[in-house]
């Protein structure tokens, strides 16, 4: 190796770009109840257009936060909170209410789907029965000639 290939670095300037923690640790973000509700609404709107992940990345949020906030919203913890008022974890009772609310919503959706399927099956059965009666009646008419 020649001496021209080795160059000495004599400067102690900071590297570009600085590492993420160059300016020190950041404070943990805190969200008010109104912030949480606003983020939930915006995220659900974005999900309708297939852009939920993009919203989370843009806002720097995790899906686990959204899940936790949904539980809080469904349990009624976020409703009626004043700005700046603390929102802690759900109590056991509130978590049970949220779980039962989600379960009821799923059961109602299944009931609606089942009712629609039964309605369609009933109409199909009635249509098939009518076609069968027409076939039998037409065969009776052709046999009587």
Beta strands, then each sheet from edge to edge (+ up, - down):
end
